[in-house]
Amino acid sequence: MPSTVAIRPADKHDIVAVAELIEEIERFYGSTDIQPLDERVAQVGEALFGSPPLGTALLAEDAGVGLVGLAVYTFLWPASGSSHSLFLKELYVRETVRRQGVGARLMDELRTLADARPGCSRVEWMTDRGNAEARAFYGSLGFEEYDGKIVYRL
């Protein structure tokens, strides 16, 4: 991974940059109906820093170019018994730095956060069945696919 990339928690100064990165993520997933930037900025600010926050973000930042990736997560309860889990909602790395270890570092940091939180028994996430690149990435890190859940959406 480029030595200029640092992994750190998002703070309020990152709201606009995260909102801009979300547009790239939306386009990556094929969306053409992109929400105006001012609406995204308001939603990112509320989601990450509202009371209570809806999620937390780790950012991968390259000193020369700005944000190059993010991992958005939350803690869910219950997981196993009365424990809770760290649930990764979004992992995204800009194409310009893919295959350079940025995603692996974000995953390592998530594992560290989960291990440091008392009562957190697991890290969980999903990816689309058709996202071969993501599935290969997770496989390269030694993660096996879990075939026991069916996802519903309303």
Secondary structure, DSSP 8 states (H G I E B T S, - for coil): --TTEEEEE--GGGHHHHHHHHHHHHHHTT------HHHHHHHHHHHHHSSS-S-EEEEEEETTTEEEEEEEEEEES-SSTT-EEEEEEEEEE-GGGTTTTHHHHHHHHHHHHHHHSTTEEEEEE---TT-HHHHHHHHHTT------------
